[in-house]
Amino acid sequence: MKRGDLSPVLVNIGFGNVVSAARVIAIVTPGSSPMKRLREEAKKRGKLVDATEGRRTRSIIVTDSDHVILSALQAETITQRFAEGKEEGVQKNQKSHAEDGEEA
């Protein structure tokens, strides 16, 4: 692992809350019955994180640690932020390699 690879890509999911992009498995909309069940089961297991600040849940983020995170932002908005964050991470990584005299 190279020096530039150590910093995780954090993505804003609303109201100053961030999540590590590497840990996210899925970003889904909360309307369907299976998603409502997923939310309730996570609450029973103590794996539910409510990042909505009291607002309506507009997306559900599922992580590799089985945590379920509720966000007040639309799934599309979060997806765009993930894409932007990954692009910035790649650019930062390429810059770091260039400074080290390596090719990216």
PyMOL commands that place a pseudoatom at each C-alpha (Angstrom):
pseudoatom trace, name=CA, resn=MET, resi=1, chain=A, elem=C, hetatm=0, pos=[0.000, 0.000, 0.000]
pseudoatom trace, name=CA, resn=LYS, resi=2, chain=A, elem=C, hetatm=0, pos=[1.389, 3.337, -1.001]
pseudoatom trace, name=CA, resn=ARG, resi=3, chain=A, elem=C, hetatm=0, pos=[1.466, 6.509, 1.070]
pseudoatom trace, name=CA, resn=GLY, resi=4, chain=A, elem=C, hetatm=0, pos=[-1.241, 8.222, -1.030]
pseudoatom trace, name=CA, resn=ASP, resi=5, chain=A, elem=C, hetatm=0, pos=[-3.675, 5.313, -0.616]
pseudoatom trace, name=CA, resn=LEU, resi=6, chain=A, elem=C, hetatm=0, pos=[-4.181, 5.764, 3.136]
pseudoatom trace, name=CA, resn=SER, resi=7, chain=A, elem=C, hetatm=0, pos=[-6.786, 8.525, 3.203]
pseudoatom trace, name=CA, resn=PRO, resi=8, chain=A, elem=C, hetatm=0, pos=[-10.372, 7.268, 2.954]
pseudoatom trace, name=CA, resn=VAL, resi=9, chain=A, elem=C, hetatm=0, pos=[-12.852, 8.968, 0.645]
pseudoatom trace, name=CA, resn=LEU, resi=10, chain=A, elem=C, hetatm=0, pos=[-15.561, 10.498, 2.851]
pseudoatom trace, name=CA, resn=VAL, resi=11, chain=A, elem=C, hetatm=0, pos=[-18.868, 11.479, 1.277]
pseudoatom trace, name=CA, resn=ASN, resi=12, chain=A, elem=C, hetatm=0, pos=[-21.284, 14.011, 2.766]
pseudoatom trace, name=CA, resn=ILE, resi=13, chain=A, elem=C, hetatm=0, pos=[-24.720, 12.416, 3.286]
pseudoatom trace, name=CA, resn=GLY, resi=14, chain=A, elem=C, hetatm=0, pos=[-26.338, 15.583, 4.622]
pseudoatom trace, name=CA, resn=PHE, resi=15, chain=A, elem=C, hetatm=0, pos=[-26.193, 17.918, 7.617]
pseudoatom trace, name=CA, resn=GLY, resi=16, chain=A, elem=C, hetatm=0, pos=[-22.455, 17.488, 8.099]
pseudoatom trace, name=CA, resn=ASN, resi=17, chain=A, elem=C, hetatm=0, pos=[-22.632, 13.700, 8.321]
pseudoatom trace, name=CA, resn=VAL, resi=18, chain=A, elem=C, hetatm=0, pos=[-20.172, 11.699, 6.247]
pseudoatom trace, name=CA, resn=VAL, resi=19, chain=A, elem=C, hetatm=0, pos=[-19.703, 8.053, 5.360]
pseudoatom trace, name=CA, resn=SER, resi=20, chain=A, elem=C, hetatm=0, pos=[-16.666, 6.191, 4.055]
pseudoatom trace, name=CA, resn=ALA, resi=21, chain=A, elem=C, hetatm=0, pos=[-17.223, 5.453, 0.361]
pseudoatom trace, name=CA, resn=ALA, resi=22, chain=A, elem=C, hetatm=0, pos=[-15.294, 2.195, 0.618]
pseudoatom trace, name=CA, resn=ARG, resi=23, chain=A, elem=C, hetatm=0, pos=[-17.745, 0.795, 3.196]
pseudoatom trace, name=CA, resn=VAL, resi=24, chain=A, elem=C, hetatm=0, pos=[-20.974, 1.457, 1.252]
pseudoatom trace, name=CA, resn=ILE, resi=25, chain=A, elem=C, hetatm=0, pos=[-22.660, -1.476, -0.488]
pseudoatom trace, name=CA, resn=ALA, resi=26, chain=A, elem=C, hetatm=0, pos=[-25.902, 0.142, -1.646]
pseudoatom trace, name=CA, resn=ILE, resi=27, chain=A, elem=C, hetatm=0, pos=[-27.896, 3.377, -1.673]
pseudoatom trace, name=CA, resn=VAL, resi=28, chain=A, elem=C, hetatm=0, pos=[-31.629, 2.701, -1.999]
pseudoatom trace, name=CA, resn=THR, resi=29, chain=A, elem=C, hetatm=0, pos=[-34.938, 4.537, -1.769]
pseudoatom trace, name=CA, resn=PRO, resi=30, chain=A, elem=C, hetatm=0, pos=[-36.973, 3.843, 1.378]
pseudoatom trace, name=CA, resn=GLY, resi=31, chain=A, elem=C, hetatm=0, pos=[-40.475, 3.406, -0.074]
pseudoatom trace, name=CA, resn=SER, resi=32, chain=A, elem=C, hetatm=0, pos=[-40.726, -0.335, -0.705]
pseudoatom trace, name=CA, resn=SER, resi=33, chain=A, elem=C, hetatm=0, pos=[-41.785, -2.917, 1.857]
pseudoatom trace, name=CA, resn=PRO, resi=34, chain=A, elem=C, hetatm=0, pos=[-38.435, -4.761, 1.795]
pseudoatom trace, name=CA, resn=MET, resi=35, chain=A, elem=C, hetatm=0, pos=[-36.628, -1.510, 2.596]
pseudoatom trace, name=CA, resn=LYS, resi=36, chain=A, elem=C, hetatm=0, pos=[-39.022, -0.817, 5.461]
pseudoatom trace, name=CA, resn=ARG, resi=37, chain=A, elem=C, hetatm=0, pos=[-38.302, -4.320, 6.804]
pseudoatom trace, name=CA, resn=LEU, resi=38, chain=A, elem=C, hetatm=0, pos=[-34.553, -3.748, 6.402]
pseudoatom trace, name=CA, resn=ARG, resi=39, chain=A, elem=C, hetatm=0, pos=[-34.876, -0.548, 8.424]
pseudoatom trace, name=CA, resn=GLU, resi=40, chain=A, elem=C, hetatm=0, pos=[-36.886, -2.212, 11.210]
pseudoatom trace, name=CA, resn=GLU, resi=41, chain=A, elem=C, hetatm=0, pos=[-34.538, -5.212, 11.433]
pseudoatom trace, name=CA, resn=ALA, resi=42, chain=A, elem=C, hetatm=0, pos=[-31.518, -2.904, 11.658]
pseudoatom trace, name=CA, resn=LYS, resi=43, chain=A, elem=C, hetatm=0, pos=[-33.237, -0.987, 14.462]
pseudoatom trace, name=CA, resn=LYS, resi=44, chain=A, elem=C, hetatm=0, pos=[-33.847, -4.229, 16.397]
pseudoatom trace, name=CA, resn=ARG, resi=45, chain=A, elem=C, hetatm=0, pos=[-30.165, -5.252, 15.960]
pseudoatom trace, name=CA, resn=GLY, resi=46, chain=A, elem=C, hetatm=0, pos=[-28.902, -1.829, 17.020]
pseudoatom trace, name=CA, resn=LYS, resi=47, chain=A, elem=C, hetatm=0, pos=[-27.366, -1.191, 13.593]
pseudoatom trace, name=CA, resn=LEU, resi=48, chain=A, elem=C, hetatm=0, pos=[-29.573, 1.736, 12.517]
pseudoatom trace, name=CA, resn=VAL, resi=49, chain=A, elem=C, hetatm=0, pos=[-27.965, 5.174, 12.192]
pseudoatom trace, name=CA, resn=ASP, resi=50, chain=A, elem=C, hetatm=0, pos=[-30.405, 8.050, 11.712]
pseudoatom trace, name=CA, resn=ALA, resi=51, chain=A, elem=C, hetatm=0, pos=[-28.644, 10.951, 9.967]
pseudoatom trace, name=CA, resn=THR, resi=52, chain=A, elem=C, hetatm=0, pos=[-31.855, 12.742, 8.929]
pseudoatom trace, name=CA, resn=GLU, resi=53, chain=A, elem=C, hetatm=0, pos=[-31.829, 15.434, 11.654]
pseudoatom trace, name=CA, resn=GLY, resi=54, chain=A, elem=C, hetatm=0, pos=[-35.567, 14.831, 12.137]
pseudoatom trace, name=CA, resn=ARG, resi=55, chain=A, elem=C, hetatm=0, pos=[-36.421, 15.231, 8.461]
pseudoatom trace, name=CA, resn=ARG, resi=56, chain=A, elem=C, hetatm=0, pos=[-38.100, 12.747, 6.148]
pseudoatom trace, name=CA, resn=THR, resi=57, chain=A, elem=C, hetatm=0, pos=[-35.945, 9.761, 5.116]
pseudoatom trace, name=CA, resn=ARG, resi=58, chain=A, elem=C, hetatm=0, pos=[-35.252, 9.959, 1.377]
pseudoatom trace, name=CA, resn=SER, resi=59, chain=A, elem=C, hetatm=0, pos=[-32.512, 7.338, 1.079]
pseudoatom trace, name=CA, resn=ILE, resi=60, chain=A, elem=C, hetatm=0, pos=[-31.118, 4.348, 2.912]
pseudoatom trace, name=CA, resn=ILE, resi=61, chain=A, elem=C, hetatm=0, pos=[-27.407, 3.542, 2.823]
pseudoatom trace, name=CA, resn=VAL, resi=62, chain=A, elem=C, hetatm=0, pos=[-26.313, -0.042, 3.506]
pseudoatom trace, name=CA, resn=THR, resi=63, chain=A, elem=C, hetatm=0, pos=[-22.715, -0.666, 4.607]
pseudoatom trace, name=CA, resn=ASP, resi=64, chain=A, elem=C, hetatm=0, pos=[-20.471, -3.726, 4.593]
pseudoatom trace, name=CA, resn=SER, resi=65, chain=A, elem=C, hetatm=0, pos=[-20.739, -3.883, 8.407]
pseudoatom trace, name=CA, resn=ASP, resi=66, chain=A, elem=C, hetatm=0, pos=[-24.551, -4.362, 8.150]
pseudoatom trace, name=CA, resn=HIS, resi=67, chain=A, elem=C, hetatm=0, pos=[-25.209, -0.831, 9.374]
pseudoatom trace, name=CA, resn=VAL, resi=68, chain=A, elem=C, hetatm=0, pos=[-28.208, 0.899, 7.829]
pseudoatom trace, name=CA, resn=ILE, resi=69, chain=A, elem=C, hetatm=0, pos=[-27.902, 4.676, 7.586]
pseudoatom trace, name=CA, resn=LEU, resi=70, chain=A, elem=C, hetatm=0, pos=[-30.920, 6.916, 6.989]
pseudoatom trace, name=CA, resn=SER, resi=71, chain=A, elem=C, hetatm=0, pos=[-30.399, 10.152, 5.080]
pseudoatom trace, name=CA, resn=ALA, resi=72, chain=A, elem=C, hetatm=0, pos=[-32.686, 13.070, 4.228]
pseudoatom trace, name=CA, resn=LEU, resi=73, chain=A, elem=C, hetatm=0, pos=[-30.959, 13.475, 0.843]
pseudoatom trace, name=CA, resn=GLN, resi=74, chain=A, elem=C, hetatm=0, pos=[-32.225, 11.835, -2.340]
pseudoatom trace, name=CA, resn=ALA, resi=75, chain=A, elem=C, hetatm=0, pos=[-30.405, 8.646, -3.394]
pseudoatom trace, name=CA, resn=GLU, resi=76, chain=A, elem=C, hetatm=0, pos=[-29.466, 10.341, -6.685]
pseudoatom trace, name=CA, resn=THR, resi=77, chain=A, elem=C, hetatm=0, pos=[-27.828, 13.260, -4.860]
pseudoatom trace, name=CA, resn=ILE, resi=78, chain=A, elem=C, hetatm=0, pos=[-25.742, 10.932, -2.694]
pseudoatom trace, name=CA, resn=THR, resi=79, chain=A, elem=C, hetatm=0, pos=[-24.800, 8.851, -5.743]
pseudoatom trace, name=CA, resn=GLN, resi=80, chain=A, elem=C, hetatm=0, pos=[-23.529, 11.995, -7.486]
pseudoatom trace, name=CA, resn=ARG, resi=81, chain=A, elem=C, hetatm=0, pos=[-21.477, 12.885, -4.411]
pseudoatom trace, name=CA, resn=PHE, resi=82, chain=A, elem=C, hetatm=0, pos=[-19.978, 9.387, -4.383]
pseudoatom trace, name=CA, resn=ALA, resi=83, chain=A, elem=C, hetatm=0, pos=[-18.984, 9.748, -8.037]
pseudoatom trace, name=CA, resn=GLU, resi=84, chain=A, elem=C, hetatm=0, pos=[-17.433, 13.171, -7.347]
pseudoatom trace, name=CA, resn=GLY, resi=85, chain=A, elem=C, hetatm=0, pos=[-15.624, 11.871, -4.258]
pseudoatom trace, name=CA, resn=LYS, resi=86, chain=A, elem=C, hetatm=0, pos=[-14.157, 8.916, -6.124]
pseudoatom trace, name=CA, resn=GLU, resi=87, chain=A, elem=C, hetatm=0, pos=[-12.984, 11.190, -8.944]
pseudoatom trace, name=CA, resn=GLU, resi=88, chain=A, elem=C, hetatm=0, pos=[-11.318, 13.497, -6.411]
pseudoatom trace, name=CA, resn=GLY, resi=89, chain=A, elem=C, hetatm=0, pos=[-9.749, 10.483, -4.689]
pseudoatom trace, name=CA, resn=VAL, resi=90, chain=A, elem=C, hetatm=0, pos=[-8.323, 9.241, -7.978]
pseudoatom trace, name=CA, resn=GLN, resi=91, chain=A, elem=C, hetatm=0, pos=[-6.991, 12.698, -8.863]
pseudoatom trace, name=CA, resn=LYS, resi=92, chain=A, elem=C, hetatm=0, pos=[-5.455, 13.075, -5.400]
pseudoatom trace, name=CA, resn=ASN, resi=93, chain=A, elem=C, hetatm=0, pos=[-3.899, 9.610, -5.734]
pseudoatom trace, name=CA, resn=GLN, resi=94, chain=A, elem=C, hetatm=0, pos=[-2.447, 10.450, -9.164]
pseudoatom trace, name=CA, resn=LYS, resi=95, chain=A, elem=C, hetatm=0, pos=[-1.043, 13.715, -7.827]
pseudoatom trace, name=CA, resn=SER, resi=96, chain=A, elem=C, hetatm=0, pos=[0.559, 11.887, -4.897]
pseudoatom trace, name=CA, resn=HIS, resi=97, chain=A, elem=C, hetatm=0, pos=[2.186, 9.356, -7.237]
pseudoatom trace, name=CA, resn=ALA, resi=98, chain=A, elem=C, hetatm=0, pos=[3.437, 12.163, -9.491]
pseudoatom trace, name=CA, resn=GLU, resi=99, chain=A, elem=C, hetatm=0, pos=[5.015, 13.923, -6.505]
pseudoatom trace, name=CA, resn=ASP, resi=100, chain=A, elem=C, hetatm=0, pos=[6.729, 10.654, -5.565]
pseudoatom trace, name=CA, resn=GLY, resi=101, chain=A, elem=C, hetatm=0, pos=[8.138, 10.393, -9.114]
pseudoatom trace, name=CA, resn=GLU, resi=102, chain=A, elem=C, hetatm=0, pos=[5.908, 7.443, -10.016]
pseudoatom trace, name=CA, resn=GLU, resi=103, chain=A, elem=C, hetatm=0, pos=[3.521, 6.972, -12.891]
pseudoatom trace, name=CA, resn=ALA, resi=104, chain=A, elem=C, hetatm=0, pos=[-0.142, 6.608, -11.889]
for i in range(1, 104): cmd.bond("trace and resi %d" % i, "trace and resi %d" % (i + 1))
show_as sticks, trace
zoom trace
